[in-house]
Amino acid sequence: MDAVEQIRNAIESGQTANLTAIGSLQDLATVSVELADELAGIDLFLALDDQAREVPGLWPIALSLLDAITEAGIMTEISSQIVGGLQIYDPVTLHQTLIAKCRNKALHYAVRAQALRSGIYLAQDSRARRGEWKGLILSADPADDGNFLKYIAASAGVLLAHTHDSDLRDLLHDLLKVPDAEDEAAQQLGMSHLNDALAAQAPAAVVGALREAKAWFSRSSEQGEERPDANLYGACVSLLLDFHERKGASTRDLKPHLDAIIASITSILCEQAFQNIGHPTRVVWQWNIEG
């Protein structure tokens, strides 16, 4: 049994507490690429990140491992660790690796989407890195994989929620022409107009923005895939508009809206339950981006 195989066996059996004790950096680098698409690769990445604080030479190995991942499930788990608050040894170099991975059209769309998810999360505290991700989002190719463009629409909405940006809105309008991304683009446009309504001062501006939001939520929910989020926001906005237009509506008048809200909340809770048992249906983008 050669050194590389010994290291591989040690890692696969969970012996990652002290990586430099089981092999040289060169051999660890070789094994990390071999394990990139295996479950053991997840634990290895976490161990490399943690131990790089004591042995900085381990960090380039972690980046090489991440770069070698082609399996969506492995990338999703590592992304979940990152957005769950994993303390990254060097966010700057990880950012560059994630950018490159996201741009690689040869990869499965879900691998690229999880790189996008992780990258935007890590960019929260950096205006420069956030600007790079915005540039990547705005330069999205309409001919790219429609499923990936759906994630582009979602991430554009994350950025748009914290700044009024006509370029991002224009992108969402462009993505309405992509069948696989249309529902997400419409949802994010609805959220953007809802934010406008919340920020408006003049009553006419509030009502106008709410009507725009309602129209976009309706379009999102009509695109075939179940969209309990669009249904919920649409029902809430409809309730507000109905109450306003009727100059105060009775409980009986509002009951259809309340029933729709309850049904949508129930659907969302069921969806979250499926996510919790390992059957994710859609990524939820809820990060706080300052500035």
N, C-alpha and C positions, 0 to 999 in steps of 0.2 A: 504494500500500500504506500503510494507516494505522499508527499507532504500536502498537496492540494486535496487529495481524497480524504486525508485525515482531518483536515480543517473542515471540509464539507460535512463529514460525519459528525464532528463535534458540534457544528452549528445546527444541523438538523436534529440533533438530540437535545438542543436547548442550552448548550454550553457557550453562552455569549457574554457572561459576566466580565470576562477579561480577554478581549479579542487578541491582544498582542502576545498573550501567553500561549495561544494555540497555533500561531503561525506568523510568518513575516508579512510586512505590508504588501509586498509583491504577490505573495500567495493569497492573501486575503482579497486583494483586488481581483484576482482571477476567479476565485470562488464567488465573490459578490455578483459578478456578471452572470455566472452560471445559475445562481439562485434567484436572479431578479424576478422571474415569473413563477416562483414557487412560494408557498406559504412561509417557508423559512426565511425568505427574502424580506418579509415584513419585519420580523424580529431583528434581523440583521441590520436593516436600515436604522431602526430605533436604537440599537446598541451602538452603531457607528456614530450616530448623531450625539448620543450621550457621552461616549468615551472620547470623542474628538476634543473635548475640553481639556483632557489630560494628554492626549496624543493627537495633535492637530493633523498629522499625516493620515488619520483615518477619515477625515472629512471628504477629501477628493474621492475616496472609495465609495462613500455614501452617495455622492453626486453621480458617479459612474453607474452605481446600482440603479438609481432612479432613472437615469438616462436609458438604461437597457430594458426597462419594463415595457412590455407590449400587452400584457394581460389586464383587461379592464378591472377585474375583481381585485387584483393586487394594488393597482393604482388607486382604486376607490378607498381601500382600507388605509393606505398611507395618507391619502388626502383627508380622510376623516380624522386621523391622528393630528394632522397639521391644523385643521380648522377647529379641532377640539382643544387647542391650546398647547400643543407640543412646543417646547422651548427649542427653537432651531439654533444650531451652533453659529451658522453664518447665513442670515436671510438674503444677503446681497447675491452671493454666488448661487444659492438655491433659486432665487428669482430668475437669474439668467438661464438656468437649466430648465425651469418650468416654461419660460418664454419659448425656448427652442423646441420643447416637447409639444407645446400647444400649436406651433407653426408646422409641425411635421405631419403632412397630410397622408403619409403612408401608414400612420397609426390608426387604430380603431377610434371612432369618434369619442367614445366614452373615456378612453385614456386621455385624449386631448382635453376633454371637458373637465376632467378631474384636475388636470394641470392648471387649467383656467381658474377653477374654483379655489385651489390652493393659493395660486398667485395673487388673486384679488384679495384674499384674506390677509396674506402676508404684507400686502401693500398698504394696509390701512393707515399705518403710521409713517408713510413715506410718500410725499407729494411726487417726487421724481419717479418712483416705481409705479405709483398709481397712474402717472402720465404715460408711462410705457404701455401699461395694460390698456389704457384708453386708446392709445394709438393702434394697438393690435386689434382691438374690438372694431374701431372705425374702419380699419383696412380689411375687414372680413370680405372674403370672396363670395359673391352671391351664388357661384357655381359650386361652392364647397358642399360637403355632406350636410343635408338638411337637418339631421339630428344634432350635429355640432352647432349649426347656426341657431338652433333653438337655445342652446346654452349661451351663445353670443348675445341673443336677445335678452335672456335673463340677466346676464352680467351687465349689459348696457342699462337695464332697469335699476340694478344696484347702484351704479354710478349716478344715474339720472335722479335717483331719490334724494341725493344730497347736493345737487346743483342743477340749475336750469341751463341746459345745454342744447342748443338747436341742432348741433351736429349729431348728437346721440338720438334725438327724436327723429331726425331725418333717416338715420340708419334703421330705426325701428319701422319707419314707413316703408323703407326698401325691403325689409325682411318680411313684410306682409305678403310679398309676391312669392315667397318660398313656402310651399304647402306645409312642409314639416315644421316650419318655424312660425307660421302665421298666428296660431293660437297664443304662443308666448309673446310675440311682438305686440299683439292686440292687448293682452293682459298688462304688459308693461306700459303701453300708452295710456291705458285706463288708470293705472297707478300714478302716472305722471300728471294727468289732468286732475286726479283726486288731490294730489299734493298742491296743485295750483288753487283748487277750491279752498283748501285749508289755509293757504297763505293769503288769499284775496281778502280785501277789506270791503269793497263795494258789494252790496247784495246782488246786483245784476251779474257781476263777475263771478261770484260764488255759484249762482244758479247755472250760468253758462258753462262753467268748468265741470260742474256735476253732471250736466246733460252730456257733455263730451265723454266724461268718464263712463257713464252708463252705457253709451253706444259702444265703446271699446270693450267693456266687460261682456256685453251681449255678443259681440263678434267673437270674442275669445271662446265663450261657452258654446258657440254654434259650430265649431270646427271639427266636430266628430269625437275627439278625445274628451273624456269627462274632465271638466274643470270646476271642481267644487270651490276653488278659490275665486274664480271669476263669478260663479253663481252667488257666492256669499257677498262679495263686494257689490255686485250688481243689485242684489236684493236690498242691501243697506242704503245704497245711493237712491234706489227707487223709493224707499220709505221716506227718506229726507225730502225728495222732490215732491212726492205725493202730499206729505204734510204741509210743505210750503205752498203748493198750488191750491190746496183746499183751504188754506188759511186756518189750519188746525183740523185734523181729521179725527174721527171717533175710533175707538178700539176695533169696532167691526170693520171700518174702512181699512185699517192697518193690518188686520189679521192675515190676509194673503201674503203680505210682505214678511210678517213675522214667521209664518209657516215656512216660507222659502229660506229665511235665515236659519231657522232651526234645522231644516233638511240639509243645508249646505254645511253647517257646523258638524252635523252627524257624519256626513260623507268625509269631511276632512279628518275627523277623529279616527274613522275607520282606515283611511289612507295612512295616517301616522302609525296606527297599530301594525299594518302590514310592513311599514318601513322598519319598525322596531324588531320584527321577527325575521328580518333579512330579505324582504322583498320590496326594495325601494321602487317607487313608481315615478318619482320626480324629485329632483334636487330642489331644496328650498334655500333661497339666497337671502340671508338675514343679517348681514354684517354691518356694523356701524363704521362708516367712513367719515372721518372728520376732515374739514377743510375743503 
